[in-house]
Amino acid sequence: MLATAIAALLWSCGGNADPDPDPTPAAPKNVTLSATSANVAQAGEEITLDITSPSRPAVSGAPDWISVREGIYNSQTYVMTGVKLTVAANTTYETRTATLTFKAGTASATFQVSQAGRTKPADPDNKNLSKSLVTASPSANAKALYDWLLGIYCKQTLSCAMADVAWNQDEADWIQKWTGKYTAVNTYDYIHLASSPANWIDYGDMAVADKWYNAGGIVSACWHWNVEKIGGGLTCTTSETNYTPTNVLKEGTKENLQAKADLEKIAGYLKQLQDRGIAVIWRPLHEAAGNTYTQWHTGAWFWWGRDGGDTFRELWKFVFNYFKDAGLNNLIWVWTCQATGADDDDSAFYPGDDYVDLIAADIYNVSDADAIADRFRFLAGKYPKKMVTLGECGNVPDMGKQWEAGAKWLYFMPWYDHDHSDTKDYQHTHATIDWWMKTFACEAVLTRDELPSDLFTK
């Protein structure tokens, strides 16, 4: 009787319920995600997902900027927890998207990731640019050129070729042969000053510069200032000479007397250009800081920078004042900055706003147009009174890409390739014909035929 009562009580209280209160749920037919999309900050972040799936899911479609770390899959509950999607920072200015697919057998679900690009900085504020040249009484054509450059800055950019090696327009001719266009500027190098005049080099042969100038081109020049080399010969490389700027500046030393002789000689050649009305974009004593402030800290590449910034500034002024006293007034002075940003700032080498008209950067083997644009903006911000140029370059994105990224150089100049053939397909070390074709396709790039016909008084 008691047993019967107990049995009745258990029945009424659910005692006959399923003996397995936590059965394994039926496997889902589809893959479902705890979220289906995410908008990620430009700086990048980590996204965590839980996935319900009939079996352990596999992921596909993840680009190289998203890494996926799978979570822990519970085969009893069919849930994978803690799937991590790590999104790298977007260094471009464009929004990028990706679709990841999580698949288990024939079932699948997708997850959308979008990430905004960097905010594109504004072009430099040019209202503080120097309106006049540092030369007190510049020639009419130097002033006309500078005034015109002010007008096109950040709106257009001048193409420039480098002589191969010193006193010719060979590179410019090669470019024109295969593109149909001459660069707007041709640059000469007085590197062989000590040998001129000779049957192979004569800077006094004005037919070379006249040909370019009379065809409507702009003339530029640099100077690898060669001095006495240890063991004989000439060099400008620091490790190969005992020459120091300190001794050049010390009155009466051998280096001082030789420097004055060199300056007298080159001033004579520049004066010949001046007498023809030719203004010269003049870039001497370039890359003075070398690796002084870079991660390598190995000092200056060229002898003129070996004694540090203070001495270099005095050397620059020594050259500047020598030319002024020689009556040269056709030069637009360009100083080359080595800094890529605040971490390797070389402003200790800057001669000062009263001695420099333009700031140049030399950039090689950088494939990221945005990084190059960052360098342009750094220099424009660091030296707000000066227009900024790409004094030398090689193996960099074409100017269309650089311009779109925001690198609004006043002009740009790939370095020459001395050993190149005259063929269209030659793989030029610094800028191939394909590079030039793409560059000339950029509407902002000016070629020689696009320069104003009345730019200079002839």
C-alpha positions as CSV (number, residue, x, y, z in Angstrom):
1,M,0.0,0.0,0.0
2,L,2.8,2.4,0.9
3,A,4.8,1.5,-2.3
4,T,1.7,2.2,-4.4
5,A,1.3,5.6,-2.8
6,I,4.9,6.5,-3.3
7,A,4.7,5.4,-7.0
8,A,1.6,7.6,-7.4
9,L,3.4,10.6,-5.8
10,L,6.4,10.2,-8.1
11,W,4.2,10.0,-11.2
12,S,2.3,13.2,-10.2
13,C,5.7,15.0,-9.6
14,G,7.2,14.0,-12.9
15,G,9.1,11.1,-11.6
16,N,8.5,9.3,-15.0
17,A,10.4,12.2,-16.9
18,D,13.1,11.5,-19.5
19,P,16.0,10.0,-17.6
20,D,18.5,12.1,-19.8
21,P,17.7,15.7,-18.8
22,D,20.5,17.2,-21.1
23,P,20.3,15.4,-24.4
24,T,22.7,16.3,-27.2
25,P,20.9,18.9,-29.5
26,A,20.3,18.0,-33.0
27,A,23.1,19.2,-35.4
28,P,22.2,22.5,-37.1
29,K,21.7,22.5,-40.8
30,N,23.3,25.9,-41.4
31,V,26.3,27.9,-40.2
32,T,25.3,31.0,-38.2
33,L,27.6,33.7,-36.8
34,S,27.3,35.8,-33.7
35,A,27.7,38.9,-36.0
36,T,27.7,39.2,-39.8
37,S,29.8,42.3,-40.3
38,A,32.1,44.8,-38.7
39,N,33.5,48.2,-39.5
40,V,37.0,48.5,-38.3
41,A,38.9,51.6,-37.2
42,Q,41.8,52.6,-39.5
43,A,44.3,51.7,-36.9
44,G,43.2,48.1,-36.9
45,E,41.6,46.0,-34.1
46,E,40.6,42.4,-33.1
47,I,37.1,41.0,-33.8
48,T,35.8,38.0,-31.8
49,L,33.1,35.7,-33.2
50,D,31.2,32.7,-32.0
51,I,30.0,30.3,-34.7
52,T,27.3,27.6,-34.6
53,S,28.0,25.0,-37.3
54,P,27.1,21.4,-38.0
55,S,30.8,20.5,-37.9
56,R,34.1,22.3,-37.4
57,P,34.0,25.2,-39.9
58,A,36.9,26.2,-42.2
59,V,37.5,29.8,-43.2
60,S,38.4,31.1,-46.7
61,G,38.7,34.5,-48.4
62,A,40.8,36.2,-45.7
63,P,43.2,38.8,-47.4
64,D,46.7,39.3,-46.1
65,W,45.6,42.2,-43.9
66,I,43.3,39.9,-41.8
67,S,44.7,37.1,-39.8
68,V,42.3,34.4,-38.4
69,R,42.8,32.4,-35.3
70,E,40.3,29.6,-34.8
71,G,38.4,29.2,-31.6
72,I,37.5,26.0,-29.6
73,Y,34.9,23.9,-31.2
74,N,32.5,22.0,-29.0
75,S,31.1,19.0,-30.9
76,Q,28.3,18.5,-28.3
77,T,26.9,22.0,-28.7
78,Y,28.1,22.6,-32.3
79,V,29.5,26.0,-31.2
80,M,33.0,27.3,-31.9
81,T,33.8,30.1,-29.4
82,G,36.5,32.7,-29.6
83,V,37.3,33.0,-33.2
84,K,39.7,36.0,-33.5
85,L,40.0,38.2,-36.6
86,T,43.0,40.5,-36.3
87,V,42.9,43.4,-38.8
88,A,46.1,45.2,-39.7
89,A,46.2,49.0,-39.9
90,N,45.2,50.4,-43.3
91,T,48.1,52.6,-44.5
92,T,46.3,53.8,-47.7
93,Y,43.7,56.5,-48.1
94,E,41.1,54.2,-49.5
95,T,38.5,52.1,-47.7
96,R,39.1,48.4,-48.1
97,T,36.6,45.5,-47.7
98,A,36.8,41.7,-47.4
99,T,34.4,38.8,-47.3
100,L,35.3,35.8,-45.2
101,T,33.4,32.6,-45.7
102,F,33.0,30.0,-42.9
103,K,32.0,26.7,-44.4
104,A,31.1,23.3,-42.9
105,G,30.3,20.7,-45.5
106,T,27.7,22.3,-47.8
107,A,26.6,24.9,-45.2
108,S,28.3,28.3,-45.1
109,A,28.0,31.8,-43.8
110,T,29.8,35.0,-44.7
111,F,31.3,37.8,-42.6
112,Q,32.0,41.3,-44.1
113,V,34.9,43.4,-42.9
114,S,35.3,47.0,-43.9
115,Q,38.1,49.4,-42.9
116,A,38.4,53.1,-43.6
117,G,41.7,54.4,-44.9
118,R,43.8,57.2,-43.5
119,T,42.5,60.7,-43.7
120,K,44.3,62.4,-46.6
121,P,46.1,65.5,-45.3
122,A,45.5,68.8,-46.9
123,D,48.1,70.3,-49.3
124,P,50.7,72.6,-47.7
125,D,49.5,76.1,-46.8
126,N,51.6,78.1,-49.3
127,K,50.7,81.5,-48.0
128,N,54.1,81.8,-46.2
129,L,56.3,80.9,-49.1
130,S,59.1,83.3,-49.8
131,K,58.1,85.6,-52.6
132,S,61.7,86.6,-53.5
133,L,65.0,84.8,-54.2
134,V,67.8,84.9,-51.6
135,T,70.1,86.5,-54.1
136,A,69.8,90.2,-53.4
137,S,69.5,91.4,-57.0
138,P,68.6,88.4,-59.1
139,S,68.8,88.4,-62.9
140,A,65.6,89.1,-64.7
141,N,65.3,85.5,-65.9
142,A,66.0,84.0,-62.5
143,K,63.3,86.2,-61.0
144,A,60.9,85.3,-63.8
145,L,61.5,81.6,-63.3
146,Y,61.1,81.7,-59.6
147,D,57.9,83.8,-59.8
148,W,56.5,81.3,-62.3
149,L,57.5,78.3,-60.1
150,L,55.5,80.0,-57.2
151,G,52.5,80.0,-59.5
152,I,52.5,76.3,-60.4
153,Y,53.6,74.9,-57.0
154,C,51.2,72.2,-55.8
155,K,49.2,72.6,-59.0
156,Q,51.7,71.2,-61.5
157,T,55.2,69.5,-61.4
158,L,58.2,69.8,-63.7
159,S,59.7,66.7,-65.2
160,C,63.5,66.7,-65.1
161,A,66.3,64.5,-66.6
162,M,69.9,64.1,-65.4
163,A,72.8,64.4,-67.7
164,D,74.8,61.2,-68.4
165,V,77.3,62.0,-66.7
166,A,78.0,65.6,-66.8
167,W,77.6,67.9,-69.8
168,N,75.0,66.5,-72.1
169,Q,71.3,65.8,-72.6
170,D,71.6,62.1,-73.4
171,E,69.0,60.9,-70.9
172,A,66.6,63.5,-72.0
173,D,67.1,62.4,-75.7
174,W,66.5,58.8,-74.7
175,I,63.3,59.7,-73.0
176,Q,62.1,61.8,-75.9
177,K,63.0,59.1,-78.4
178,W,60.5,56.6,-76.9
179,T,57.9,58.9,-75.3
180,G,57.8,61.7,-77.8
181,K,58.3,64.2,-75.0
182,Y,61.3,66.0,-73.6
183,T,61.5,66.7,-69.9
184,A,60.9,70.3,-68.9
185,V,64.3,70.5,-67.1
186,N,67.8,69.1,-67.8
187,T,70.4,68.9,-65.1
188,Y,74.1,69.1,-65.6
189,D,76.8,68.0,-63.1
190,Y,80.1,69.9,-62.7
191,I,81.7,66.7,-61.3
192,H,84.5,66.9,-63.8
193,L,85.5,70.5,-63.1
194,A,89.1,69.6,-62.5
195,S,89.4,68.1,-66.0
196,S,87.6,70.8,-68.0
197,P,88.5,71.8,-70.6
198,A,89.4,68.6,-72.3
199,N,88.5,66.8,-75.5
200,W,86.0,64.7,-73.5
201,I,84.6,67.4,-71.2
202,D,84.4,71.1,-71.6
203,Y,82.0,73.1,-69.5
204,G,82.9,76.1,-71.5
205,D,81.2,74.6,-74.6
206,M,78.0,76.7,-74.3
207,A,76.5,74.9,-77.3
208,V,75.4,72.1,-74.9
209,A,73.4,74.4,-72.6
210,D,72.3,76.7,-75.5
211,K,70.7,73.8,-77.3
212,W,68.5,73.0,-74.4
213,Y,67.7,76.6,-73.4
214,N,67.0,77.8,-76.9
215,A,64.6,74.8,-77.3
216,G,62.6,76.2,-74.4
217,G,63.9,74.1,-71.6
218,I,64.9,75.0,-68.0
219,V,68.5,74.5,-66.9
220,S,69.5,72.9,-63.6
221,A,72.9,72.0,-62.2
222,C,74.5,70.2,-59.4
223,W,78.2,69.7,-58.3
224,H,79.9,66.6,-57.0
225,W,82.8,68.6,-55.7
226,N,85.8,66.4,-56.2
227,V,88.9,66.9,-54.1
228,E,92.3,65.2,-53.5
229,K,91.9,61.5,-53.0
230,I,94.1,59.5,-50.6
231,G,96.7,57.8,-52.8
232,G,96.1,60.0,-55.8
233,G,93.2,61.0,-58.0
234,L,90.0,62.8,-57.1
235,T,86.9,61.9,-55.0
236,C,84.1,63.5,-53.1
237,T,83.5,60.4,-50.8
238,T,84.4,61.0,-47.2
239,S,86.2,57.7,-46.7
240,E,88.5,58.3,-49.6
241,T,89.8,61.8,-48.7
242,N,91.4,63.7,-45.8
243,Y,89.7,66.9,-47.0
244,T,87.6,68.6,-44.3
245,P,85.3,71.6,-44.4
246,T,87.1,73.0,-41.3
247,N,90.3,73.3,-43.3
248,V,88.6,74.7,-46.3
249,L,87.3,77.5,-44.1
250,K,90.7,78.1,-42.5
251,E,92.3,81.0,-44.4
252,G,95.6,80.0,-46.1
253,T,95.4,76.3,-45.8
254,K,96.1,74.0,-48.8
255,E,92.4,73.1,-48.8
256,N,91.3,76.7,-48.6
257,L,93.4,77.8,-51.5
258,Q,92.3,74.8,-53.6
259,A,88.6,75.5,-52.8
260,K,89.0,79.1,-53.8
261,A,90.5,78.0,-57.1
262,D,87.7,75.6,-57.7
263,L,85.1,78.2,-56.9
264,E,86.7,80.7,-59.2
265,K,86.7,78.2,-62.0
266,I,83.1,77.1,-61.6
267,A,81.9,80.6,-61.1
268,G,83.4,81.4,-64.5
269,Y,81.4,78.7,-66.1
270,L,78.2,79.7,-64.3
271,K,78.9,83.3,-65.4
272,Q,78.9,82.2,-69.0
273,L,75.4,80.8,-68.5
274,Q,74.4,84.1,-66.8
275,D,75.7,86.1,-69.8
276,R,73.4,84.2,-72.0
277,G,70.4,84.9,-69.8
278,I,70.2,81.4,-68.5
279,A,68.8,81.0,-65.0
280,V,70.1,77.9,-63.2
281,I,68.3,75.8,-60.5
282,W,71.5,75.3,-58.5
283,R,71.9,72.3,-56.1
284,P,75.4,72.2,-54.6
285,L,76.7,70.4,-51.5
286,H,73.9,67.9,-51.6
287,E,73.0,65.1,-49.1
288,A,75.4,66.7,-46.6
289,A,74.1,64.9,-43.5
290,G,74.3,61.5,-45.1
291,N,73.7,58.8,-42.5
292,T,74.5,61.2,-39.5
293,Y,71.0,60.9,-38.1
294,T,69.7,57.7,-39.7
295,Q,69.5,54.4,-37.9
296,W,73.0,53.5,-39.0
297,H,74.7,56.7,-37.7
298,T,77.6,56.2,-40.0
299,G,78.1,59.9,-40.7
300,A,78.4,61.9,-43.9
301,W,78.8,60.3,-47.3
302,F,80.5,63.4,-48.8
303,W,83.5,65.3,-47.4
304,W,81.5,68.5,-47.2
305,G,79.3,67.1,-44.4
306,R,81.9,65.3,-42.4
307,D,82.5,68.0,-39.7
308,G,78.8,68.3,-38.7
309,G,76.0,70.8,-39.2
310,D,77.6,73.9,-37.8
311,T,80.6,73.7,-40.1
312,F,78.5,72.7,-43.1
313,R,76.4,75.8,-42.7
314,E,79.5,77.9,-42.7
315,L,80.8,76.1,-45.8
316,W,77.5,76.8,-47.6
317,K,77.7,80.5,-46.7
318,F,81.3,80.5,-47.8
319,V,80.3,79.2,-51.3
320,F,77.2,81.5,-51.4
321,N,79.2,84.6,-50.6
322,Y,82.0,83.7,-53.0
323,F,79.5,83.5,-55.8
324,K,77.8,86.8,-54.7
325,D,81.2,88.6,-54.7
326,A,81.9,87.1,-58.2
327,G,78.7,88.8,-59.5
328,L,76.6,85.7,-60.0
329,N,72.9,86.4,-59.8
330,N,71.3,83.8,-62.0
331,L,71.1,81.0,-59.4
332,I,68.1,79.5,-57.6
333,W,69.7,77.8,-54.5
334,V,68.5,74.3,-53.6
335,W,69.4,72.5,-50.3
336,T,69.0,68.7,-50.0
337,C,67.4,67.4,-46.8
338,Q,68.1,63.8,-45.8
339,A,65.4,63.6,-43.2
340,T,62.5,61.2,-43.7
341,G,60.7,62.5,-40.6
342,A,61.2,63.7,-37.0
343,D,63.3,60.7,-36.0
344,D,66.2,61.6,-38.4
345,D,65.7,65.3,-38.6
346,D,68.9,66.9,-40.1
347,S,67.9,70.6,-39.7
348,A,71.2,71.2,-38.0
349,F,72.6,71.2,-41.6
350,Y,70.1,73.7,-42.9
351,P,72.0,76.9,-44.0
352,G,68.9,79.1,-43.2
353,D,66.1,80.8,-45.0
354,D,68.4,83.6,-46.1
355,Y,70.6,81.2,-48.1
356,V,68.2,78.7,-49.6
357,D,65.4,79.1,-52.1
358,L,64.2,75.5,-52.5
359,I,64.2,72.3,-50.3
360,A,65.0,69.0,-52.0
361,A,64.6,65.4,-51.0
362,D,66.5,62.5,-52.6
363,I,64.4,59.2,-52.5
364,Y,65.4,55.8,-53.8
365,N,63.9,52.3,-53.6
366,V,60.6,53.3,-51.9
367,S,57.6,51.6,-53.4
368,D,54.9,53.2,-51.2
369,A,53.5,56.4,-52.7
370,D,51.8,57.3,-49.4
371,A,55.1,57.1,-47.6
372,I,56.7,59.4,-50.2
373,A,53.8,61.8,-49.8
374,D,54.3,61.8,-46.0
375,R,57.9,62.8,-46.6
376,F,56.8,65.7,-48.9
377,R,54.4,66.9,-46.2
378,F,57.0,66.6,-43.5
379,L,59.4,68.8,-45.4
380,A,56.7,71.3,-46.5
381,G,55.7,71.6,-42.8
382,K,59.3,71.8,-41.6
383,Y,60.3,74.5,-44.1
384,P,57.0,76.4,-44.7
385,K,58.8,79.3,-46.5
386,K,60.3,77.1,-49.2
387,M,58.9,75.1,-52.1
388,V,59.9,71.4,-52.0
389,T,61.3,69.3,-54.8
390,L,62.3,65.7,-55.5
391,G,65.9,66.5,-56.2
392,E,66.9,62.9,-57.1
393,C,64.9,59.7,-57.2
394,G,65.0,56.1,-58.5
395,N,62.9,53.0,-58.4
396,V,59.9,54.9,-57.0
397,P,56.2,54.9,-58.0
398,D,55.4,56.9,-61.1
399,M,54.4,60.5,-60.6
400,G,50.7,59.9,-61.2
401,K,50.7,57.7,-58.1
402,Q,52.8,60.1,-56.1
403,W,50.7,63.1,-57.1
404,E,47.5,61.3,-56.2
405,A,48.9,60.3,-52.8
406,G,49.7,64.0,-52.1
407,A,53.4,64.3,-53.1
408,K,53.1,67.7,-54.8
409,W,56.8,68.1,-55.7
410,L,57.8,71.3,-57.5
411,Y,59.9,69.1,-59.8
412,F,61.3,65.5,-59.8
413,M,64.4,64.0,-61.3
414,P,65.3,60.3,-61.7
415,W,69.0,59.8,-61.6
416,Y,70.8,58.7,-64.8
417,D,71.9,55.2,-65.7
418,H,75.3,55.4,-67.3
419,D,75.4,51.9,-68.8
420,H,71.9,51.9,-70.4
421,S,71.3,51.1,-74.0
422,D,69.3,53.3,-76.3
423,T,66.5,50.8,-76.6
424,K,62.9,51.2,-75.4
425,D,62.8,48.1,-73.3
426,Y,66.1,48.7,-71.4
427,Q,65.5,48.1,-67.7
428,H,66.8,51.4,-66.5
429,T,68.1,51.3,-62.9
430,H,66.0,54.3,-61.8
431,A,63.2,55.0,-64.3
432,T,62.2,52.8,-67.3
433,I,60.4,54.1,-70.4
434,D,57.3,52.5,-69.1
435,W,57.7,54.6,-65.9
436,W,58.1,57.7,-68.0
437,M,55.1,56.9,-70.1
438,K,52.9,56.5,-67.0
439,T,54.4,59.7,-65.5
440,F,53.8,61.7,-68.6
441,A,50.2,60.5,-68.6
442,C,49.6,62.4,-65.3
443,E,48.0,65.7,-66.2
444,A,50.0,67.5,-63.5
445,V,53.3,66.7,-65.1
446,L,54.8,69.3,-67.4
447,T,57.1,68.6,-70.3
448,R,59.3,71.0,-72.2
449,D,56.7,71.7,-74.9
450,E,54.2,72.7,-72.2
451,L,56.4,75.5,-70.7
452,P,55.4,79.1,-71.4
453,S,57.1,80.4,-74.6
454,D,57.6,83.7,-72.9
455,L,59.0,82.4,-69.6
456,F,62.5,83.9,-70.3
457,T,63.6,87.1,-72.0
458,K,66.0,86.1,-74.8
